[in-house]
Amino acid sequence: HRPAWGTMNASSIENVPEHQKPELETSMALMKLSEGHRMHNAAVEHCFAECIKTFRSKKLDEHEASCISSCASKYIKLTKRAGFRYAEYNFQPSAGK
């Protein structure tokens, strides 16, 4: 029987038996990597759709390059902020639980 690791918070991770911690760490690392790939792909797709309107050249023109840079920067800031908020929410001390 496997624990529902996707629903764990900071206090429940401490309660994982020692013999299951390596498997948990590996699983969490793979989930983090997968989420990183998903976020990267979403950013690429979004910024490409927003910034690239024609295929006149193999190279980005000045407007496209500026748009991509701005879009990627905003996307990174947004995902970092959302990640911090998510972590704050999910890893609050479990008072009263």
Secondary structure, 3 states (H helix, E strand, C coil): CCCCHHHCCHHHHHCCCHHHHHHHHHHHHHHHHHHHHHHHHHHHHHHHHHHCCCCCCCCCCHHHHHHHHHHHHHHHHHHHHHHHHHHHHHCCCCCCC
